[in-house]
Amino acid sequence: MNNDTICALATANGVGALGIIRVSGNDALPVVQKSFPGKKLEKQQSHTIHYGYFMDGEEAIDEVMLSIFLAPKSFTTENSVEIAFHGSPHIGKRILETLINNGARMAKAGEFTLRAFINGRIDLSQAEAIADVIASENEASRKVAINQLKGGITNEISILRTDLLNFVSLIELELDFAEEDVEFADRSALNGLLDKIEVKLDSLIESFQYGNAIKNGTAVAIIGKPNAGKSTLLNALLKEERAIVSNIAGTTRDTIEEILHIKGHAFRLIDTAGLRETVDEIEAIGVKKAKEKVENANILVYLADAATEDYSEDIEMIRSLQRDDLKLIICATKIDEVLPPKYEAVEDFFRTAISQDFDFIRISAVENQNIQDLKNELSSYVEQLKSQENNVVITNQRHFEALRKSLDATHKVKEAISFQISTELLAYELRNALEHLGEISGEVTNDEVLGNIFSKFCIGK
């Protein structure tokens, strides 16, 4: 990587009280110095702040505060300067143009964080955690991202990798003395370590379902026949008039998606078109899209009108949508419009007709009856995904794939030991397991992977 000096706006685009521009590289101080007369920046101590005017030749662009971070005690481990200016986009643009004229260049997406990784300040999983912290939209995702930023997953993996590396060294030593037919690595001890590694990898892989729910939200499809109360329920959950409510069947033609936060977890609520056979071309498209949304949902909230006499269509529809990995909640709606004996009998009917386990809740969205019970059930789903034995949660698809490959390689090592396969093949499978574990922290990586990861960062980070 070049050691040229880079600069970029670190705060969001738009007008604000303040804006911050970051400058990093070997010549960060001389580049800024050209526009900051009055103080010799290279003589200042690290982690100090300095007041003055940022100049373009003889013209003062703005009154600024400079924060100086000297190598290696900076985010990138390079000399760095942060320029705080009044938050006008025009002023920010003028300062960046002047810095480029002074010898800097515009940073690429994620280049500051990439430099921090390349220079050894953070590992790859911590770099990805920085992006996750920025993108966190709820308390649970923030906590998981901060734990990873502090090295949570790296600490877990490094312990396994160190133990495995010791055996790899012994196996490699056996290869050097192949003609002597000696065995330096205790196979039974190696098997014991592999068992331990398998348990840990299984636990981390299992946590991905919970981690994915935290990071991306849990998809909840609200399904039912026309006028079952889907849009009314969406409005009640969100506590606002988000969806059109009407007595006319088929009002919702498209899907409506909104985010609901419950106890720090995000739920992506999807209000869909009423499910029924229809000759209306537009409504038919809505029904098709509704079924597609259920296919990608984690939770299906099926609404059945408590005043209905015939639930055969509801039963048929639920059966057609069932999946083993889909949590089903059946809600008897509009219970404010019927007497208790009527809606109490609805649950018995569905229990008899539906073989899949499901939760049953009687609700009135209009009267806000038992809406909290539904929220509690949604929250409970996410909490049940969380392993009580593992504090580290996998939220990254790349980490998940690397862990699965590591586990597969571990299985093959155990098979190699069991079938007394050659030391060469055993060494090969052990190196595979090590390599996949190393992919997580970035000890093993390539330019394509790095380019893909850091291209998703915002410029200035």
Summary of the structure (lengths in Angstrom):
residues: 461
radius of gyration: 29.4
end to end distance: 16.7
largest distance: 87.3
contacts: 1474
relative contact order: 0.12
helix: 49%
strand: 18%
